[in-house]
Amino acid sequence: MKKHYHLPMTLTQYISEMLSTNEGLPFLTVTAEYSKKSVITSIGQLERNIYFIQDGIIEIGMETDAGNKIVEFCFSNDFVSSYTSVLSQEPSDVYLYCLTDCIVEIIPYDKLRVAYETSLLANQFGRLATEGLYMKRVRKEKDTLIKNAEQRYLELIKYRPEVIKEIPVHRIARYLGIHPESLSRLRKSIS
């Protein structure tokens, strides 16, 4: 079972730990560094990669008629991408934005698909990543439906304490769907 807070690791280390194997990756990755405030993927861009975050925090967001919405924060040892774009090969409806300096391993989706044809490890990796993303999404949907902003905030800081130090209050508030003033009051009542 994945721990709630890991020290940063490479994709090879992550797969080795999660799948209990020392087998090498059956696809090539490229490590890239992005500075704080960099945009990895823009809305309207065709996504061709999946990213494994070795270190840093990436925000996934989208533009709606009501303004900018933050869909998710992704942290060290998380996978991130504009998944609907990479799978459908249609323009992205979300952006990926670096909230901190980030180090990521880039997994070209076309190389991963080729590896699926010949490698059990690639298939196990794909299943592991897909299941993890699915569970994260379902938990978030359920939390949004049954928990209030305070409960969601407490859960966020319990499982991701680095959030408080690294993400501006107005971004956390937007993620929770509340006004920054409400989050400030909430934080004061908790401390």
C-alpha positions as CSV (number, residue, x, y, z in Angstrom):
1,M,0.0,0.0,0.0
2,K,1.3,3.4,-0.9
3,K,2.4,5.6,2.0
4,H,0.8,9.0,2.3
5,Y,4.0,10.9,2.1
6,H,7.2,9.6,0.4
7,L,10.6,11.0,0.0
8,P,11.0,11.7,-3.7
9,M,12.1,8.8,-5.8
10,T,12.7,7.9,-9.5
11,L,10.1,6.1,-11.6
12,T,12.4,3.0,-11.5
13,Q,12.5,3.1,-7.7
14,Y,8.7,3.7,-7.5
15,I,7.9,0.7,-9.8
16,S,10.5,-1.5,-8.0
17,E,8.7,-0.7,-4.7
18,M,5.2,-1.0,-5.9
19,L,5.6,-4.1,-8.0
20,S,8.4,-5.8,-5.9
21,T,10.7,-6.1,-8.9
22,N,14.2,-5.1,-9.9
23,E,13.4,-5.3,-13.6
24,G,14.4,-2.3,-15.7
25,L,11.8,-0.1,-17.4
26,P,10.6,-1.4,-20.7
27,F,10.4,2.1,-22.1
28,L,12.6,5.1,-22.1
29,T,11.9,8.2,-20.0
30,V,13.5,11.6,-20.0
31,T,14.1,13.6,-16.8
32,A,13.2,17.3,-17.1
33,E,13.3,20.2,-14.7
34,Y,10.7,22.9,-14.7
35,S,10.9,26.1,-12.7
36,K,8.2,27.4,-10.5
37,K,5.3,29.0,-12.5
38,S,6.1,26.9,-15.6
39,V,3.3,25.5,-17.7
40,I,4.0,21.9,-18.7
41,T,0.7,21.5,-20.7
42,S,-1.6,24.3,-21.8
43,I,-5.3,24.2,-22.5
44,G,-5.7,23.4,-26.2
45,Q,-2.3,21.7,-26.5
46,L,-2.2,18.0,-27.6
47,E,-0.8,16.0,-24.7
48,R,1.7,13.3,-25.7
49,N,3.2,12.4,-22.4
50,I,2.6,11.1,-18.9
51,Y,4.7,12.6,-16.2
52,F,6.0,11.1,-13.0
53,I,6.8,13.8,-10.4
54,Q,10.1,13.0,-8.7
55,D,10.0,16.3,-6.8
56,G,7.6,19.2,-6.7
57,I,3.9,20.2,-6.8
58,I,1.9,20.5,-10.0
59,E,-1.6,21.9,-10.3
60,I,-4.1,20.6,-12.7
61,G,-6.7,23.2,-13.6
62,M,-9.3,24.3,-16.2
63,E,-11.1,27.3,-17.3
64,T,-14.9,27.4,-16.9
65,D,-17.6,30.0,-17.5
66,A,-17.3,30.7,-13.7
67,G,-13.5,31.2,-13.9
68,N,-10.4,29.1,-13.2
69,K,-11.0,25.9,-11.3
70,I,-8.3,23.8,-9.7
71,V,-9.0,20.1,-10.3
72,E,-6.1,18.6,-8.4
73,F,-2.7,19.0,-6.8
74,C,-0.1,16.4,-7.7
75,F,2.9,15.8,-5.6
76,S,6.2,13.9,-5.5
77,N,5.7,10.3,-6.6
78,D,2.4,11.0,-8.4
79,F,1.6,10.6,-12.0
80,V,0.2,13.6,-13.9
81,S,-1.0,14.3,-17.4
82,S,-3.9,15.7,-19.3
83,Y,-5.2,12.1,-19.4
84,T,-8.2,12.7,-21.7
85,S,-5.9,14.4,-24.2
86,V,-3.2,11.8,-24.1
87,L,-5.7,8.9,-24.5
88,S,-8.0,10.6,-27.1
89,Q,-5.3,12.6,-28.8
90,E,-7.6,15.6,-28.8
91,P,-6.6,19.0,-27.4
92,S,-6.2,19.3,-23.7
93,D,-9.1,20.8,-21.6
94,V,-6.8,21.2,-18.6
95,Y,-3.5,22.8,-17.9
96,L,-0.5,21.5,-15.8
97,Y,1.2,24.3,-13.8
98,C,4.2,24.0,-11.6
99,L,3.5,25.5,-8.2
100,T,7.2,24.8,-7.2
101,D,10.3,23.9,-9.0
102,C,9.7,20.4,-10.3
103,I,11.7,17.4,-11.5
104,V,9.6,15.0,-13.6
105,E,10.3,11.9,-15.6
106,I,8.5,12.2,-19.0
107,I,7.0,9.0,-20.3
108,P,6.1,9.4,-24.0
109,Y,2.7,7.7,-24.3
110,D,3.5,6.3,-27.8
111,K,6.6,4.5,-26.3
112,L,4.5,3.2,-23.4
113,R,1.9,1.8,-25.9
114,V,4.6,0.0,-27.8
115,A,5.9,-1.5,-24.5
116,Y,2.4,-2.7,-23.7
117,E,2.7,-5.1,-26.7
118,T,5.7,-7.0,-25.4
119,S,6.2,-6.3,-21.7
120,L,4.4,-7.7,-18.7
121,L,6.0,-5.0,-16.6
122,A,4.7,-2.2,-18.8
123,N,1.2,-3.7,-18.5
124,Q,1.6,-4.0,-14.7
125,F,2.8,-0.4,-14.6
126,G,-0.1,0.8,-16.7
127,R,-2.6,-1.0,-14.5
128,L,-1.0,0.3,-11.3
129,A,-1.0,3.9,-12.6
130,T,-4.6,3.6,-13.9
131,E,-5.9,2.1,-10.7
132,G,-4.2,4.7,-8.6
133,L,-5.6,7.5,-10.7
134,Y,-9.1,6.0,-10.6
135,M,-9.0,5.6,-6.8
136,K,-7.8,9.2,-6.4
137,R,-10.6,10.5,-8.7
138,V,-13.3,8.5,-7.0
139,R,-12.2,9.6,-3.5
140,K,-12.2,13.2,-4.6
141,E,-15.7,12.9,-6.1
142,K,-17.0,11.2,-2.9
143,D,-15.3,13.8,-0.7
144,T,-16.8,16.7,-2.7
145,L,-20.3,15.2,-2.3
146,I,-20.2,14.1,1.4
147,K,-17.6,16.3,3.1
148,N,-17.7,20.0,3.8
149,A,-14.7,22.3,3.1
150,E,-13.4,22.0,6.6
151,Q,-13.3,18.2,6.5
152,R,-11.7,18.2,3.1
153,Y,-9.1,20.7,4.2
154,L,-8.2,18.7,7.3
155,E,-7.8,15.6,5.2
156,L,-5.6,17.5,2.8
157,I,-3.3,18.7,5.5
158,K,-3.3,15.3,7.2
159,Y,-2.2,13.3,4.1
160,R,-0.2,16.1,2.4
161,P,1.3,18.4,5.1
162,E,3.6,19.9,2.5
163,V,0.5,21.6,1.0
164,I,0.4,24.2,3.8
165,K,3.9,25.3,3.2
166,E,4.1,25.2,-0.6
167,I,0.7,26.2,-2.0
168,P,-0.7,29.7,-1.7
169,V,-3.9,30.0,0.4
170,H,-5.9,31.4,-2.5
171,R,-5.1,28.3,-4.6
172,I,-6.0,25.9,-1.8
173,A,-9.3,27.8,-1.4
174,R,-10.0,27.6,-5.1
175,Y,-9.3,23.8,-5.0
176,L,-11.7,23.5,-2.0
177,G,-14.3,25.6,-3.8
178,I,-14.4,28.3,-1.1
179,H,-13.4,32.0,-0.8
180,P,-9.8,32.7,0.5
181,E,-11.3,34.6,3.4
182,S,-13.4,31.5,4.4
183,L,-10.2,29.4,4.3
184,S,-8.4,31.9,6.5
185,R,-11.2,31.8,9.1
186,L,-11.1,28.0,8.9
187,R,-7.4,27.9,9.4
188,K,-7.6,30.2,12.4
189,S,-10.4,28.1,14.0
190,I,-8.3,25.0,13.6
191,S,-5.1,26.3,15.1
